[in-house]
Amino acid sequence: MDCNNWPKAVKALLLLATVVSFFACTETLESEKVVYTNNFSDLNLAGFENGRLFVFQNDTVVGYYHNEEIAVNLTELPPHNLLKVTLEILVHDSWDGNPSDGLGGPDQWFFGVDNEEVFRTSFSNSPCESTYCLYQSYPDTNFKQNRPKSGAIQTDMPGLCLFGAFPNYTTRYRIVKIIEHSNTSARIYMNSDLVSTNSPDPLCDESWSLAEVTVEALTLK
């Protein structure tokens, strides 16, 4: 069954069930507050490190990057013991996932909070045929083998640069993670480890952008 074709309401219910199950054992969610949200439509990059805006498919996003770290800094957070981080990223052009020859990858993306890496995975925009397929790790962590574009929320956009004239070479993903955190400040960083050794222009060959970010402070008791 292809979950990419499920209605948004079904996906929302599944996400809610996941969050509920996280809290359902013995503890209770006491409070939940959105402390930061940005889809960049108002051109606001307050708190960002290395943030730059551009328009892709009529949407203003932060990007595009090839092995460059970006971060958003949050201060004066309310009392909490968990952070829920929701990121929507765009994976552009010729990401190769986990190639068996190791020449074009793995092409990895990761994010973390403060000094701790939270999630690392790989993505593939490669066509997948019975005789040849460059698998990706997402929606799992490295080094699982899933079909290209597994878990994506949108796959029908053209590439940005190298494959800008071709459909289906930008893929959108929504990544949601809940982590233990209680400090009054947080630095949420994102980066990639992309392998483009045979490309004269790595940024044009493989890149990514940030389309939306939301951070919620949760208190679990």
Backbone as CSV, one residue per row, in Angstrom:
resi,resn,N_x,N_y,N_z,CA_x,CA_y,CA_z,C_x,C_y,C_z
1,MET,0.842,-1.190,0.000,0.000,0.000,0.000,0.878,1.242,0.000
2,ASP,0.572,2.200,-0.840,1.367,3.416,-0.956,0.787,4.491,-0.048
3,CYS,1.460,4.742,1.085,0.948,5.718,2.044,1.006,7.136,1.502
4,ASN,1.765,7.368,0.404,1.831,8.709,-0.178,0.486,9.156,-0.706
5,ASN,-0.396,8.185,-1.026,-1.695,8.509,-1.595,-2.790,8.589,-0.541
6,TRP,-2.454,8.394,0.731,-3.459,8.499,1.775,-3.911,9.938,1.927
7,PRO,-5.186,10.157,2.272,-5.657,11.525,2.522,-4.903,12.169,3.668
8,LYS,-4.838,13.506,3.634,-4.117,14.219,4.671,-4.696,13.936,6.050
9,ALA,-6.027,13.782,6.133,-6.658,13.526,7.428,-6.185,12.216,8.024
10,VAL,-6.019,11.200,7.165,-5.539,9.907,7.645,-4.120,10.032,8.158
11,LYS,-3.262,10.759,7.398,-1.883,10.951,7.830,-1.827,11.697,9.158
12,ALA,-2.713,12.694,9.317,-2.733,13.455,10.560,-3.135,12.576,11.736
13,LEU,-4.111,11.702,11.520,-4.546,10.796,12.580,-3.444,9.827,12.954
14,LEU,-2.706,9.340,11.959,-1.598,8.429,12.245,-0.508,9.135,13.051
15,LEU,-0.216,10.393,12.705,0.780,11.149,13.451,0.311,11.369,14.879
16,LEU,-0.979,11.702,15.040,-1.522,11.892,16.379,-1.429,10.616,17.192
17,ALA,-1.724,9.475,16.550,-1.643,8.199,17.254,-0.222,7.907,17.701
18,THR,0.751,8.295,16.878,2.152,8.090,17.248,2.514,8.905,18.471
19,VAL,2.080,10.178,18.485,2.370,11.034,19.634,1.679,10.510,20.884
20,VAL,0.401,10.092,20.737,-0.340,9.563,21.886,0.336,8.339,22.445
21,SER,0.788,7.444,21.568,1.439,6.230,22.034,2.732,6.540,22.765
22,PHE,3.394,7.652,22.377,4.630,8.060,23.051,4.356,8.393,24.514
23,PHE,3.179,8.974,24.772,2.855,9.411,26.115,1.961,8.440,26.883
24,ALA,1.510,7.362,26.235,0.413,6.575,26.783,0.829,5.603,27.865
25,CYS,2.113,5.359,28.052,2.530,4.296,28.968,2.124,4.608,30.403
26,THR,2.782,5.574,31.024,2.488,5.881,32.426,2.436,7.374,32.693
27,GLU,2.740,8.209,31.706,2.866,9.633,31.940,1.815,10.420,31.175
28,THR,1.655,11.681,31.559,0.614,12.534,31.003,1.228,13.785,30.406
29,LEU,0.737,14.181,29.249,1.171,15.420,28.617,0.476,16.581,29.309
30,GLU,1.259,17.367,30.059,0.699,18.454,30.853,0.541,19.740,30.052
31,SER,1.472,20.015,29.163,1.399,21.256,28.392,2.083,21.077,27.050
32,GLU,1.658,21.884,26.097,2.205,21.845,24.740,2.093,23.252,24.162
33,LYS,3.221,23.835,23.775,3.216,25.211,23.285,4.134,25.339,22.086
34,VAL,3.608,25.924,21.007,4.437,26.225,19.842,5.338,27.408,20.191
35,VAL,6.634,27.187,20.158,7.585,28.243,20.519,8.238,28.862,19.291
36,TYR,8.099,28.198,18.149,8.648,28.760,16.923,7.999,28.056,15.736
37,THR,7.577,28.831,14.763,7.097,28.263,13.504,7.376,29.248,12.383
38,ASN,7.798,28.728,11.249,8.182,29.603,10.147,8.082,28.845,8.836
39,ASN,7.281,29.372,7.919,7.284,28.846,6.544,7.913,29.845,5.582
40,PHE,8.484,30.922,6.144,9.296,31.910,5.430,8.508,32.772,4.455
41,SER,7.178,32.695,4.536,6.359,33.509,3.628,6.476,34.998,3.933
42,ASP,6.843,35.346,5.190,6.996,36.758,5.534,8.450,37.210,5.468
43,LEU,9.326,36.359,4.904,10.743,36.678,4.679,11.515,36.904,5.978
44,ASN,11.034,36.323,7.059,11.658,36.522,8.370,12.674,35.419,8.644
45,LEU,13.929,35.812,8.856,14.984,34.856,9.183,15.596,35.156,10.553
46,ALA,14.817,35.754,11.436,15.313,36.066,12.769,15.753,34.794,13.476
47,GLY,16.936,34.826,14.051,17.448,33.673,14.777,18.175,32.663,13.926
48,PHE,18.204,32.839,12.601,18.836,31.863,11.720,20.327,32.138,11.566
49,GLU,21.091,31.065,11.486,22.495,31.118,11.088,22.603,30.576,9.659
50,ASN,23.279,31.328,8.809,23.507,30.941,7.413,22.198,30.775,6.646
51,GLY,21.191,31.514,7.035,19.913,31.438,6.331,19.904,32.342,5.111
52,ARG,19.393,31.835,4.013,19.213,32.657,2.814,17.928,32.206,2.129
53,LEU,17.203,33.164,1.596,15.883,32.904,1.036,15.929,32.862,-0.484
54,PHE,15.127,31.996,-1.063,14.889,32.046,-2.501,13.528,31.430,-2.776
55,VAL,13.030,31.633,-3.966,11.694,31.151,-4.334,11.828,29.914,-5.194
56,PHE,11.156,28.851,-4.774,11.128,27.613,-5.537,9.686,27.177,-5.695
57,GLN,9.250,27.027,-6.948,7.871,26.620,-7.241,6.859,27.515,-6.512
58,ASN,7.107,28.811,-6.565,6.217,29.836,-6.003,6.186,29.848,-4.482
59,ASP,7.059,29.117,-3.823,7.159,29.136,-2.369,8.509,29.707,-1.953
60,THR,8.509,30.559,-0.944,9.761,31.060,-0.389,10.308,30.041,0.601
61,VAL,11.537,29.619,0.391,12.170,28.609,1.232,13.572,29.089,1.603
62,VAL,14.186,28.379,2.528,15.571,28.648,2.903,16.463,27.662,2.169
63,GLY,17.412,28.160,1.426,18.279,27.265,0.679,19.016,28.024,-0.417
64,TYR,19.624,27.291,-1.319,19.762,25.842,-1.244,21.188,25.515,-0.833
65,TYR,21.418,24.315,-0.292,22.660,24.014,0.407,23.263,22.688,-0.059
66,HIS,24.576,22.657,-0.062,25.337,21.431,-0.291,26.419,21.375,0.782
67,ASN,26.210,20.516,1.779,27.170,20.350,2.873,27.481,21.677,3.569
68,GLU,26.442,22.430,3.854,26.538,23.657,4.641,25.592,23.544,5.833
69,GLU,26.075,23.921,6.998,25.217,23.880,8.176,24.380,25.143,8.280
70,ILE,23.112,24.962,8.602,22.249,26.070,8.975,21.690,25.754,10.354
71,ALA,21.205,26.786,11.034,20.669,26.562,12.373,19.683,27.668,12.711
72,VAL,18.751,27.336,13.597,17.852,28.329,14.166,18.046,28.305,15.676
73,ASN,18.221,29.489,16.254,18.475,29.628,17.685,17.223,30.130,18.395
74,LEU,16.830,29.408,19.426,15.648,29.757,20.206,16.071,30.116,21.620
75,THR,15.468,31.163,22.179,15.774,31.589,23.536,14.477,31.783,24.319
76,GLU,14.616,31.882,25.629,13.488,32.134,26.530,12.379,31.105,26.339
77,LEU,12.767,29.861,26.236,11.772,28.798,26.119,11.030,28.628,27.438
78,PRO,9.742,28.298,27.389,8.994,28.062,28.626,9.451,26.749,29.267
79,PRO,9.086,26.521,30.533,9.442,25.249,31.174,8.927,24.062,30.355
80,HIS,9.784,23.060,30.169,9.440,21.901,29.358,10.439,20.796,29.649
81,ASN,10.127,19.594,29.240,11.111,18.516,29.303,11.248,17.751,27.992
82,LEU,10.501,18.197,26.978,10.612,17.625,25.640,10.488,18.729,24.606
83,LEU,11.141,18.536,23.474,10.908,19.369,22.304,10.402,18.497,21.165
84,LYS,9.385,18.978,20.495,8.899,18.325,19.272,9.319,19.197,18.091
85,VAL,10.157,18.644,17.222,10.693,19.384,16.087,10.091,18.814,14.807
86,THR,9.459,19.677,14.014,8.884,19.292,12.727,9.579,20.079,11.633
87,LEU,10.182,19.376,10.688,10.916,19.991,9.595,10.351,19.508,8.272
88,GLU,10.192,20.425,7.331,9.860,20.039,5.965,11.027,20.458,5.080
89,ILE,11.632,19.488,4.429,12.801,19.767,3.598,12.523,19.365,2.155
90,LEU,13.242,20.022,1.259,13.178,19.723,-0.172,14.520,19.136,-0.592
91,VAL,14.484,17.973,-1.193,15.689,17.281,-1.657,15.764,17.459,-3.179
92,HIS,16.772,18.193,-3.637,16.858,18.599,-5.036,17.860,17.752,-5.828
93,ASP,17.475,17.405,-7.037,18.359,16.864,-8.077,18.853,15.450,-7.768
94,SER,20.146,15.161,-7.944,20.579,13.771,-8.152,21.061,13.050,-6.890
95,TRP,20.301,13.148,-5.801,20.667,12.382,-4.606,20.655,10.893,-4.933
96,ASP,21.685,10.181,-4.452,21.889,8.779,-4.833,21.662,7.784,-3.705
97,GLY,21.171,8.238,-2.570,20.855,7.301,-1.497,22.064,6.524,-1.017
98,ASN,21.961,5.191,-1.080,23.014,4.292,-0.597,23.547,3.443,-1.747
99,PRO,24.334,4.006,-2.664,24.821,3.223,-3.799,25.766,2.115,-3.350
100,SER,25.659,0.966,-3.991,26.479,-0.178,-3.602,27.955,0.033,-3.917
101,ASP,28.252,0.870,-4.926,29.654,1.081,-5.279,30.322,2.156,-4.433
102,GLY,29.532,2.930,-3.685,30.087,3.953,-2.819,30.647,5.162,-3.534
103,LEU,30.489,5.251,-4.851,31.092,6.344,-5.603,30.251,7.612,-5.549
104,GLY,28.946,7.459,-5.607,28.068,8.627,-5.614,27.397,8.882,-4.281
105,GLY,27.811,8.199,-3.253,27.150,8.359,-1.978,27.834,7.536,-0.903
106,PRO,27.214,7.357,0.245,25.824,7.711,0.525,25.602,9.223,0.571
107,ASP,24.391,9.620,0.185,23.982,11.013,0.247,23.077,11.184,1.458
108,GLN,23.638,11.784,2.514,22.981,11.831,3.806,22.564,13.248,4.185
109,TRP,21.517,13.305,4.982,21.043,14.547,5.589,20.844,14.278,7.070
110,PHE,21.091,15.299,7.903,20.929,15.081,9.343,20.569,16.382,10.039
111,PHE,20.011,16.238,11.255,19.777,17.409,12.084,20.009,17.045,13.535
112,GLY,20.221,18.075,14.345,20.455,17.858,15.761,20.003,19.049,16.571
113,VAL,20.050,18.890,17.877,19.683,19.953,18.802,20.837,20.164,19.762
114,ASP,21.241,21.420,19.906,22.403,21.781,20.714,23.625,21.028,20.183
115,ASN,24.248,20.178,20.959,25.437,19.465,20.480,25.176,17.996,20.216
116,GLU,23.918,17.616,20.082,23.584,16.203,19.915,22.843,15.961,18.602
117,GLU,23.380,15.090,17.791,22.697,14.709,16.560,21.460,13.890,16.891
118,VAL,20.341,14.241,16.274,19.061,13.599,16.569,18.695,12.563,15.517
119,PHE,18.943,12.877,14.243,18.450,12.007,13.171,19.358,12.147,11.966
120,ARG,19.762,11.017,11.404,20.582,10.979,10.194,19.997,9.923,9.258
121,THR,19.873,10.291,7.991,19.289,9.375,7.018,19.871,9.686,5.645
122,SER,19.432,8.941,4.634,19.844,9.222,3.252,18.605,9.281,2.377
123,PHE,18.736,10.013,1.266,17.633,10.174,0.317,18.113,9.827,-1.086
124,SER,17.170,9.374,-1.909,17.462,9.065,-3.304,16.377,9.643,-4.198
125,ASN,16.788,10.387,-5.211,15.877,10.862,-6.254,16.007,10.033,-7.531
126,SER,16.675,8.899,-7.426,16.952,8.072,-8.601,15.715,7.303,-9.053
127,PRO,15.520,7.163,-10.364,14.514,6.221,-10.848,14.857,4.815,-10.348
128,CYS,13.841,4.035,-10.087,14.043,2.696,-9.518,13.434,1.659,-10.455
129,GLU,14.282,0.843,-11.063,13.847,-0.203,-11.977,14.206,-1.572,-11.406
130,SER,13.692,-2.605,-12.024,13.949,-3.960,-11.530,15.417,-4.333,-11.625
131,THR,16.110,-3.732,-12.586,17.517,-4.077,-12.780,18.484,-3.095,-12.123
132,TYR,17.975,-1.939,-11.676,18.866,-0.936,-11.090,18.062,-0.007,-10.205
133,CYS,18.468,0.138,-8.969,17.751,1.008,-8.043,18.716,1.489,-6.968
134,LEU,18.772,2.780,-6.768,19.577,3.352,-5.695,18.659,3.608,-4.501
135,TYR,18.728,2.730,-3.529,17.819,2.782,-2.388,18.224,3.872,-1.405
136,GLN,17.269,4.289,-0.572,17.518,5.282,0.458,17.188,4.707,1.833
137,SER,17.678,5.377,2.867,17.388,4.941,4.233,16.049,5.478,4.732
138,TYR,15.706,6.728,4.396,14.473,7.327,4.888,13.262,6.488,4.480
139,PRO,12.284,6.306,5.381,12.060,7.021,6.649,12.807,6.456,7.861
140,ASP,13.711,5.513,7.625,14.531,4.976,8.704,15.859,5.733,8.777
141,THR,16.656,5.384,9.763,18.003,5.917,9.860,18.935,5.060,9.015
142,ASN,20.158,5.524,8.860,21.149,4.747,8.102,21.381,3.403,8.779
143,PHE,21.585,2.329,8.036,21.627,2.215,6.592,20.555,1.219,6.148
144,LYS,19.317,1.545,6.395,18.223,0.724,5.904,18.090,0.924,4.401
145,GLN,17.397,-0.014,3.745,17.255,0.046,2.297,15.772,0.149,1.936
146,ASN,15.343,1.360,1.616,13.976,1.624,1.184,13.988,2.188,-0.236
147,ARG,12.879,2.042,-0.910,12.794,2.541,-2.275,12.940,4.065,-2.309
148,PRO,13.479,4.618,-3.397,13.586,6.072,-3.508,12.250,6.764,-3.249
149,LYS,12.313,7.866,-2.527,11.166,8.725,-2.237,10.189,8.116,-1.244
150,SER,10.570,7.022,-0.588,9.713,6.453,0.450,9.437,7.486,1.528
151,GLY,8.188,7.591,1.953,7.814,8.511,3.013,7.685,9.958,2.608
152,ALA,7.824,10.262,1.324,7.726,11.653,0.860,6.293,12.153,0.953
153,ILE,6.126,13.472,1.091,4.793,14.061,1.061,4.515,14.750,-0.273
154,GLN,5.562,14.908,-1.117,5.369,15.450,-2.462,6.540,15.021,-3.336
155,THR,6.235,14.543,-4.533,7.287,14.023,-5.404,7.233,14.580,-6.820
156,ASP,6.298,15.454,-7.121,6.038,15.833,-8.511,6.691,17.142,-8.934
157,MET,7.669,17.627,-8.167,8.297,18.900,-8.493,9.544,18.692,-9.345
158,PRO,9.873,19.663,-10.200,11.088,19.530,-11.016,12.333,19.709,-10.165
159,GLY,13.468,19.311,-10.731,14.730,19.576,-10.054,14.992,21.066,-9.952
160,LEU,16.011,21.407,-9.196,16.342,22.818,-8.989,17.390,23.305,-9.968
161,CYS,18.393,22.485,-10.243,19.532,22.960,-11.024,19.887,21.955,-12.123
162,LEU,20.598,20.904,-11.773,21.026,19.940,-12.779,19.846,19.317,-13.511
163,PHE,18.774,19.048,-12.772,17.581,18.456,-13.375,16.404,19.433,-13.346
164,GLY,16.722,20.730,-13.479,15.691,21.746,-13.420,14.645,21.646,-14.518
165,ALA,14.983,21.014,-15.618,14.039,20.875,-16.732,13.287,19.553,-16.684
166,PHE,13.495,18.769,-15.632,12.901,17.436,-15.561,11.959,17.333,-14.369
167,PRO,10.788,16.692,-14.543,9.867,16.516,-13.412,10.392,15.470,-12.431
168,ASN,9.864,15.522,-11.209,10.099,14.484,-10.196,11.544,14.428,-9.703
169,TYR,12.250,15.558,-9.740,13.608,15.579,-9.223,13.774,16.511,-8.018
170,THR,12.663,16.962,-7.444,12.671,17.543,-6.109,11.603,16.833,-5.294
171,THR,11.978,16.379,-4.107,11.098,15.594,-3.257,10.972,16.272,-1.904
172,ARG,9.749,16.345,-1.423,9.472,17.018,-0.140,9.195,15.980,0.943
173,TYR,9.823,16.186,2.099,9.662,15.281,3.236,9.290,16.081,4.475
174,ARG,8.470,15.465,5.326,8.167,16.028,6.648,8.774,15.105,7.692
175,ILE,9.661,15.661,8.519,10.368,14.895,9.535,9.935,15.403,10.902
176,VAL,9.457,14.501,11.751,8.960,14.861,13.077,9.701,14.028,14.115
177,LYS,10.337,14.699,15.079,11.051,14.003,16.136,10.743,14.667,17.481
178,ILE,10.612,13.848,18.524,10.430,14.319,19.891,11.673,13.925,20.679
179,ILE,12.267,14.906,21.345,13.519,14.645,22.043,13.444,15.192,23.470
180,GLU,14.234,14.624,24.361,14.345,15.142,25.710,15.118,16.466,25.689
181,HIS,14.560,17.459,26.367,15.200,18.777,26.378,14.551,19.611,27.468
182,SER,15.331,20.352,28.237,14.765,21.181,29.299,15.435,22.543,29.424
183,ASN,16.434,22.837,28.610,17.115,24.123,28.687,16.207,25.260,28.224
184,THR,16.530,26.467,28.637,15.736,27.629,28.227,16.104,28.121,26.833
185,SER,17.127,27.534,26.237,17.507,27.882,24.872,17.774,26.597,24.093
186,ALA,17.726,26.715,22.775,17.986,25.550,21.921,18.547,26.021,20.589
187,ARG,19.479,25.251,20.081,20.036,25.501,18.751,19.739,24.273,17.892
188,ILE,18.886,24.443,16.899,18.496,23.338,16.022,19.270,23.491,14.722
189,TYR,20.146,22.532,14.454,21.013,22.641,13.281,20.693,21.549,12.271
190,MET,20.980,21.843,11.008,20.744,20.918,9.895,21.933,20.970,8.956
191,ASN,22.246,19.829,8.332,23.369,19.784,7.413,23.227,18.531,6.559
192,SER,24.163,18.358,5.638,24.172,17.170,4.783,25.604,16.683,4.613
193,ASP,25.721,15.397,4.315,26.981,14.795,3.879,26.727,14.224,2.490
194,LEU,26.980,15.033,1.473,26.702,14.652,0.094,28.006,14.345,-0.628
195,VAL,27.978,13.305,-1.440,29.155,12.880,-2.188,28.932,13.217,-3.657
196,SER,29.713,14.155,-4.161,29.607,14.565,-5.576,31.004,14.667,-6.173
197,THR,31.789,13.622,-5.990,33.204,13.667,-6.393,33.381,13.813,-7.900
198,ASN,32.402,13.373,-8.672,32.539,13.424,-10.137,31.841,14.632,-10.750
199,SER,31.338,15.542,-9.911,30.599,16.686,-10.428,31.465,17.943,-10.394
200,PRO,31.501,18.707,-11.499,32.243,19.974,-11.491,31.548,21.052,-10.666
201,ASP,30.265,20.861,-10.375,29.494,21.842,-9.610,28.625,21.094,-8.605
202,PRO,29.162,20.707,-7.441,28.403,19.907,-6.472,27.090,20.552,-6.041
203,LEU,27.065,21.885,-5.871,25.843,22.545,-5.439,24.722,22.369,-6.453
204,CYS,25.068,22.348,-7.722,24.067,22.162,-8.773,23.680,20.686,-8.916
205,ASP,24.573,19.804,-8.511,24.342,18.369,-8.645,23.391,17.844,-7.579
206,GLU,23.605,18.239,-6.330,22.808,17.749,-5.202,22.688,18.857,-4.167
207,SER,21.466,19.164,-3.762,21.277,20.187,-2.744,19.972,19.936,-2.007
208,TRP,19.736,20.738,-0.979,18.499,20.631,-0.211,18.107,22.016,0.284
209,SER,16.834,22.161,0.615,16.302,23.406,1.148,15.363,23.108,2.302
210,LEU,15.149,24.103,3.129,14.214,24.011,4.253,12.967,24.802,3.901
211,ALA,11.810,24.124,3.890,10.563,24.773,3.503,9.743,25.230,4.703
212,GLU,9.925,24.558,5.839,9.117,24.913,7.013,9.746,24.296,8.247
213,VAL,9.623,24.996,9.381,10.103,24.470,10.653,9.136,24.889,11.751
214,THR,8.808,23.943,12.637,7.975,24.213,13.804,8.595,23.520,15.008
215,VAL,8.667,24.247,16.115,9.194,23.685,17.351,8.155,23.872,18.446
216,GLU,7.847,22.786,19.157,6.902,22.828,20.265,7.582,22.393,21.542
217,ALA,7.313,23.120,22.627,7.813,22.755,23.954,6.735,21.953,24.677
218,LEU,7.087,20.754,25.098,6.136,19.845,25.758,6.560,19.602,27.196
219,THR,5.578,19.445,28.051,5.856,19.026,29.425,5.122,17.720,29.682
220,LEU,5.904,16.711,29.994,5.378,15.369,30.244,5.598,15.042,31.711
221,LYS,4.516,14.689,32.402,4.607,14.353,33.821,3.942,13.007,34.095
